[in-house]
Amino acid sequence: MINDKTKNILSHLGKIFVFVAEHFLFSLFMVIFSVIFLANILFYKYYISNQGVILETEQERIIIDDKAYNDLVKIWEEQDKKFQDSESKSYLDLFKIR
C-alpha cells in the first residue's frame, strides 16, 4: 500500500546512491571538504572566539575559609596515611605456583 509519493522518493534516493557510486572521486572530495569546513567552524567557535575571554577567577583573589581549608587538609592527610599503610601490607599472590 505504498502511495506514489513514497515510490517517487524511494526512486530518487536510489538515484542518489547510484550517482555517489558512479562519481566516487567527486563524492570523496565533497566529504573531505565538508569535514574540513566543519572542523574550521568548530576550531573558530571553541578556540579563536574564546581567546579574549578572561576568567573571573583570574582577576579576583579567591578567599578560602580557614575551617574549610583545615578540613580539606585533614582529609588529605587521612588519605595519604591510608596510601602509606597500603604499601606496607602484603597480599596473597593468587597466581603463585606452589
Backbone torsions as a table, in degrees:
resi	resn	phi	psi	omega
1	MET	NA	38.3	178.3
2	ILE	-83.5	128.9	-177.9
3	ASN	-82.1	176.5	-173.7
4	ASP	-66.7	-35.7	-179.6
5	LYS	-65.5	-41.3	-180.0
6	THR	-66.2	-41.3	177.1
7	LYS	-62.4	-39.2	179.6
8	ASN	-64.7	-43.6	179.5
9	ILE	-65.1	-43.9	-179.9
10	LEU	-64.4	-36.8	178.7
11	SER	-68.7	-36.4	176.9
12	HIS	-69.4	-36.8	176.5
13	LEU	-62.8	-40.7	176.0
14	GLY	-61.1	-38.6	179.1
15	LYS	-66.8	-34.4	178.1
16	ILE	-63.9	-45.0	-179.6
17	PHE	-65.6	-37.5	177.5
18	VAL	-65.9	-41.9	178.6
19	PHE	-61.8	-43.4	-179.9
20	VAL	-64.0	-40.1	-179.8
21	ALA	-69.4	-38.1	-179.6
22	GLU	-72.3	-32.2	-178.9
23	HIS	-114.5	63.2	-173.8
24	PHE	-65.1	-44.1	-178.2
25	LEU	-62.7	-44.0	176.6
26	PHE	-60.5	-43.9	179.8
27	SER	-64.4	-40.3	179.1
28	LEU	-62.4	-45.1	177.9
29	PHE	-62.7	-39.8	178.4
30	MET	-63.7	-40.7	178.3
31	VAL	-66.2	-43.9	179.6
32	ILE	-62.5	-45.8	179.4
33	PHE	-64.6	-37.5	179.2
34	SER	-68.6	-36.8	177.6
35	VAL	-67.1	-42.5	177.6
36	ILE	-63.2	-41.7	178.7
37	PHE	-61.9	-46.7	178.8
38	LEU	-65.0	-37.4	177.9
39	ALA	-64.2	-40.1	177.8
40	ASN	-65.7	-39.1	177.9
41	ILE	-62.6	-46.4	179.6
42	LEU	-64.8	-40.5	178.3
43	PHE	-61.0	-44.6	179.6
44	TYR	-64.4	-43.4	-175.1
45	LYS	-66.1	-44.6	-171.9
46	TYR	-97.8	-12.8	-179.7
47	TYR	-117.3	-57.9	-173.7
48	ILE	-70.5	-42.7	-177.4
49	SER	-72.6	-15.9	179.4
50	ASN	-99.1	7.5	-179.2
51	GLN	-66.8	-36.3	-176.2
52	GLY	-83.7	-6.5	-176.6
53	VAL	-81.1	124.5	176.7
54	ILE	-109.7	129.0	-179.2
55	LEU	-67.1	143.3	-178.6
56	GLU	-67.8	-29.3	-180.0
57	THR	-68.8	-25.3	177.2
58	GLU	-74.3	-26.7	-177.4
59	GLN	-82.7	-35.3	-176.2
60	GLU	-109.4	152.2	177.5
61	ARG	-83.5	135.5	-178.8
62	ILE	-87.4	128.2	179.3
63	ILE	-103.4	124.2	-178.9
64	ILE	-108.2	134.6	177.8
65	ASP	-66.2	137.3	-178.1
66	ASP	-62.9	-40.3	-179.5
67	LYS	-64.2	-43.3	178.9
68	ALA	-65.1	-38.9	178.1
69	TYR	-64.1	-45.4	179.7
70	ASN	-64.5	-37.8	176.6
71	ASP	-63.8	-40.3	179.4
72	LEU	-66.0	-43.5	178.2
73	VAL	-62.5	-39.4	178.7
74	LYS	-62.9	-43.4	178.5
75	ILE	-63.5	-41.3	179.6
76	TRP	-65.8	-39.7	179.0
77	GLU	-65.2	-39.4	177.5
78	GLU	-64.0	-41.9	178.7
79	GLN	-66.6	-38.7	177.9
80	ASP	-65.1	-39.0	178.2
81	LYS	-64.3	-43.2	177.4
82	LYS	-61.8	-39.7	178.9
83	PHE	-65.0	-43.6	178.7
84	GLN	-65.0	-37.9	178.8
85	ASP	-67.7	-32.1	-178.7
86	SER	-68.9	-25.6	178.2
87	GLU	-71.5	-30.9	-176.6
88	SER	-82.6	-16.2	-179.9
89	LYS	-76.0	145.2	174.9
90	SER	-113.0	130.3	-177.1
91	TYR	-107.1	155.6	177.7
92	LEU	-69.4	139.7	176.9
93	ASP	-91.7	105.0	-176.0
94	LEU	-71.8	-19.9	-176.0
95	PHE	-102.4	8.7	-178.8
96	LYS	-73.3	135.0	178.5
97	ILE	-87.3	128.0	-177.0
98	ARG	-89.5	NA	NA
